[in-house]
Amino acid sequence: MTTDKTPELEIKLSPNGEFVVLRSTTDNCTPVALNIPTDIIGEVVVGLLGAAAACSSAPPPIGAGQTPELPYVMAGGFALSDISDRPDAFALTFGFGQTLLSIGLSRKALGHLGKGMMAASADSSTKPS
């Protein structure tokens, strides 16, 4: 059975704080729940992003300041590091509570990333009007 309706997805923390609970429905409206231990959330996110990346050969173009309003979460920490087995890449690592999430990028993106970060952190009085 094919449906055009996108299922609702509810994401909550379990009362004891040990699991992230995902609730949704199947195509035939059967409720399902998945309890993911909080200590493996980073692995789950990396797996989901890897699966999304495998669905397409190239991401849609993203220009600075042109991204749509998307859901986000504030990271509690950030680091930039080399990837030992990929000299052509580096990793951005973000901390969310006890979860670390690393995203690899080509070194070719480093200049663009640096310029974007400098522009975003510039004092508003120095930005052209």
C-alpha positions as CSV (number, residue, x, y, z in Angstrom):
1,M,0.0,0.0,0.0
2,T,1.4,3.4,-1.0
3,T,0.5,6.5,0.7
4,D,1.3,10.2,0.1
5,K,1.1,11.0,3.7
6,T,4.4,11.5,5.6
7,P,4.2,9.7,8.9
8,E,4.4,11.8,12.1
9,L,7.6,11.3,14.0
10,E,7.8,11.9,17.7
11,I,11.2,12.0,19.4
12,K,11.4,12.2,23.2
13,L,13.8,11.3,26.0
14,S,12.7,8.4,28.1
15,P,11.7,9.3,31.7
16,N,14.8,7.7,33.1
17,G,17.0,9.5,30.5
18,E,18.6,6.3,29.3
19,F,16.9,6.2,25.9
20,V,15.8,8.4,23.0
21,V,12.4,7.1,22.0
22,L,11.2,7.4,18.4
23,R,7.5,6.9,17.8
24,S,5.8,6.7,14.4
25,T,3.4,4.6,12.4
26,T,3.8,2.2,9.6
27,D,2.0,2.5,6.2
28,N,-1.0,0.6,7.6
29,C,-1.2,3.0,10.7
30,T,0.3,0.5,13.2
31,P,2.2,2.4,15.9
32,V,5.9,1.6,16.3
33,A,8.4,2.7,18.9
34,L,12.2,2.4,18.9
35,N,14.2,2.9,22.1
36,I,17.8,4.0,21.3
37,P,20.3,4.0,24.1
38,T,21.6,7.5,24.6
39,D,25.2,6.3,24.5
40,I,24.9,5.2,20.8
41,I,23.1,8.3,19.4
42,G,26.2,9.5,17.6
43,E,26.6,6.1,15.8
44,V,22.9,6.2,14.9
45,V,23.2,9.8,13.5
46,V,26.3,8.9,11.5
47,G,24.5,5.8,10.1
48,L,21.5,7.8,9.1
49,L,23.6,10.5,7.5
50,G,25.6,7.8,5.7
51,A,22.4,6.2,4.3
52,A,21.2,9.7,3.2
53,A,24.5,10.3,1.5
54,A,24.3,7.0,-0.3
55,C,20.9,7.9,-1.8
56,S,22.4,10.6,-4.0
57,S,25.6,11.2,-5.9
58,A,25.7,14.9,-5.0
59,P,24.0,17.0,-2.3
60,P,21.9,20.0,-3.4
61,P,23.9,23.2,-3.8
62,I,24.1,25.2,-0.6
63,G,25.1,28.8,-0.8
64,A,26.1,30.9,2.2
65,G,23.0,32.5,3.8
66,Q,20.8,30.6,1.4
67,T,19.8,27.7,3.5
68,P,16.2,27.2,4.4
69,E,15.0,27.3,8.0
70,L,15.8,23.8,9.3
71,P,15.5,22.3,12.7
72,Y,18.7,22.5,14.6
73,V,20.2,21.8,18.1
74,M,22.9,23.9,19.8
75,A,26.2,22.0,20.3
76,G,27.9,22.3,23.6
77,G,31.4,22.0,22.1
78,F,33.3,22.0,18.8
79,A,36.6,20.8,17.5
80,L,38.4,20.6,14.1
81,S,40.8,17.7,13.6
82,D,42.7,15.6,11.0
83,I,41.4,12.3,9.9
84,S,44.4,9.9,10.1
85,D,43.4,7.6,7.2
86,R,42.2,10.5,4.9
87,P,44.9,13.1,4.3
88,D,42.5,14.9,1.9
89,A,39.9,15.4,4.6
90,F,39.3,16.8,8.1
91,A,36.6,16.3,10.7
92,L,34.3,18.8,12.5
93,T,33.3,17.2,15.8
94,F,30.4,18.6,17.8
95,G,29.5,17.7,21.4
96,F,25.8,17.2,22.4
97,G,25.6,16.2,26.0
98,Q,27.5,12.9,26.2
99,T,27.4,12.4,22.4
100,L,30.2,13.4,20.0
101,L,29.4,13.6,16.3
102,S,32.1,14.0,13.7
103,I,31.4,15.0,10.2
104,G,34.2,14.7,7.6
105,L,34.7,17.3,4.9
106,S,37.2,17.6,2.0
107,R,40.1,19.9,2.6
108,K,38.9,21.8,-0.4
109,A,36.0,23.0,1.7
110,L,38.2,24.4,4.5
111,G,38.8,27.8,2.9
112,H,35.0,28.2,2.2
113,L,34.2,27.1,5.7
114,G,36.8,29.5,7.2
115,K,35.5,32.5,5.2
116,G,31.9,31.6,6.3
117,M,32.9,31.4,9.9
118,M,34.8,34.7,9.8
119,A,31.8,36.4,8.2
120,A,29.4,34.9,10.7
121,S,31.5,36.0,13.6
122,A,32.3,39.5,12.3
123,D,31.0,42.5,14.4
124,S,27.8,43.7,12.8
125,S,29.2,47.2,12.6
126,T,32.0,46.0,10.2
127,K,29.6,44.3,7.8
128,P,28.8,46.1,4.6
129,S,25.3,47.5,4.5
